[in-house]
């Protein structure tokens, strides 16, 4: 099992960051109870652009509800 790096809520979206099998990559898992998304990011991006990543996650989930 991958080690958890961080876990937090973005409104109703639960975000969990874990280590990935690839060096310097992190696995991002997002779930709001209806939609689930997961992707990988470089550790550098997470460390330096976390706010931007969170904005993209929030916008993507908002778009899911608008397009449904």
Secondary structure, 3 states (H helix, E strand, C coil): CCCEEEEEEECCEEEEEEECCCCCEEEEEEECCCCEEEEEEEHHHHHHHHHHHHHHHHHHHHHHHHHC
